[in-house]
Amino acid sequence: SGVLLIDDCQNEEPFESVLLVGYGIENGIPYWLVKFSLGEEFGDHGYMKLARNHKNMCHIASFAYYPVI
C-alpha cells in the first residue's frame, strides 16, 4: 500500500508495460494508478501507485501511447 516514490530506477531501461488507469493524491503525494501485466499477485492485486511528476519516475511518461479516434 502507499505510493512508490524512489529515485533508483531513473537510469534503468524500461522493462515492463503498464496500463495507466487513474490518478490521485495520497498523503500529499500525487500518483498514477497503473495496472501491471504481471497479474494479480503483483503489487496491490495487480495495481500500483507510482509517484506522479517526480522526475519521470521509472520512465512512466517516456513511452506513453494513446488512441486517437
VOPAGU-2260 file (C-alpha; in pm, 1 decimal, decimal comma):
REM VOPAGU-2260
SITE   aa  ch    i         X         Y         Z
SITE  SER   A    0       0,0       0,0       0,0
SITE  GLY   A    1     108,0     360,3     -36,6
SITE  VAL   A    2     273,1     547,7    -321,3
SITE  LEU   A    3     601,6     419,8    -465,3
SITE  LEU   A    4     844,0     712,0    -454,0
SITE  ILE   A    5    1202,3     613,3    -539,1
SITE  ASP   A    6    1493,5     754,4    -736,8
SITE  ASP   A    7    1699,3     442,4    -806,6
SITE  CYS   A    8    1511,9     334,3   -1120,7
SITE  GLN   A    9    1593,0     655,8   -1310,3
SITE  ASN   A   10    1884,0     503,8   -1501,6
SITE  GLU   A   11    1727,1     165,3   -1565,0
SITE  GLU   A   12    1587,5      65,9   -1901,2
SITE  PRO   A   13    1208,9      21,0   -1912,4
SITE  PHE   A   14    1125,4    -345,8   -1873,6
SITE  GLU   A   15     753,0    -381,1   -1815,5
SITE  SER   A   16     439,8    -247,9   -1980,4
SITE  VAL   A   17     173,8     -89,5   -1764,2
SITE  LEU   A   18    -173,3      47,1   -1825,2
SITE  LEU   A   19    -247,9     386,2   -1673,2
SITE  VAL   A   20    -595,0     355,8   -1520,0
SITE  GLY   A   21    -618,6     654,8   -1287,6
SITE  TYR   A   22    -452,1     914,8   -1073,3
SITE  GLY   A   23    -492,8    1080,9    -737,6
SITE  ILE   A   24    -321,2    1221,8    -431,5
SITE  GLU   A   25    -239,0    1021,5    -119,4
SITE  ASN   A   26     -84,8    1186,1     186,2
SITE  GLY   A   27       3,3    1489,2     -27,5
SITE  ILE   A   28     183,1    1280,6    -293,0
SITE  PRO   A   29      36,0    1286,8    -646,4
SITE  TYR   A   30      35,7     940,3    -805,8
SITE  TRP   A   31     -50,6     745,1   -1119,0
SITE  LEU   A   32    -256,1     430,3   -1064,6
SITE  VAL   A   33    -117,2     168,8   -1300,6
SITE  LYS   A   34    -212,5    -189,0   -1379,0
SITE  PHE   A   35      76,8    -425,6   -1438,2
SITE  SER   A   36      74,8    -712,6   -1686,0
SITE  LEU   A   37     229,6    -944,0   -1424,5
SITE  GLY   A   38    -107,7   -1048,4   -1283,5
SITE  GLU   A   39    -296,5   -1003,9    -958,3
SITE  GLU   A   40     -11,6   -1146,0    -749,0
SITE  PHE   A   41     195,8    -834,8    -817,1
SITE  GLY   A   42     154,6    -516,5    -611,8
SITE  ASP   A   43    -196,0    -449,4    -481,7
SITE  HIS   A   44    -395,0    -710,5    -677,4
SITE  GLY   A   45    -204,6    -620,9    -994,2
SITE  TYR   A   46    -211,4    -243,8    -938,4
SITE  MET   A   47      43,2       3,7    -804,9
SITE  LYS   A   48      55,2     374,0    -725,2
SITE  LEU   A   49     361,5     536,6    -882,8
SITE  ALA   A   50     460,1     890,5    -785,5
SITE  ARG   A   51     341,2    1140,0   -1046,8
SITE  ASN   A   52     556,3    1436,7   -1156,6
SITE  HIS   A   53     862,8    1300,1    -974,1
SITE  LYS   A   54    1146,9    1314,3   -1229,3
SITE  ASN   A   55     956,5    1084,3   -1469,6
SITE  MET   A   56     999,6     806,5   -1215,6
SITE  CYS   A   57    1075,0     469,5   -1374,1
SITE  HIS   A   58    1018,3     622,3   -1721,1
SITE  ILE   A   59     639,7     629,2   -1666,6
SITE  ALA   A   60     599,1     910,4   -1923,5
SITE  SER   A   61     876,4     814,5   -2167,2
SITE  PHE   A   62     683,9     573,9   -2387,8
SITE  ALA   A   63     318,9     668,9   -2345,7
SITE  TYR   A   64      72,8     573,0   -2618,7
SITE  TYR   A   65    -294,8     650,1   -2657,5
SITE  PRO   A   66    -553,5     600,8   -2930,6
SITE  VAL   A   67    -677,5     885,3   -3147,4
SITE  ILE   A   68   -1033,3     828,9   -3259,7
